[in-house]
């Protein structure tokens, strides 16, 4: 998923600094723990990283997990993964059983 695309609110994504080796490893662990229900999106351009961390200054140097629009960062990302998996299953079931508006 490209960095400039909007993420649906019912999607669970993990942003991380693409050039940071620690962030790459931690984000891969989170995705593996979630059985690939969580999508990884690297922040690779310096301008986008600066803008992103202006909104979330305490999250700098850590992966940021978005559960809908609610950010989870710092050391709380790993404990939030089981809840994120359940939430991802809920979103998947809701998409499966909700009527689609296709014309």
Secondary structure, DSSP 8 states (H G I E B T S, - for coil): --TTS---TT-EEEEEETT-HHHHHHHHHHHHHTTT-SEEEEE-SHHHHHHHHHH-GGGTTS-EEEETTEEEETTHHHHHHHHHHHHHHHHHHHHHHS-----
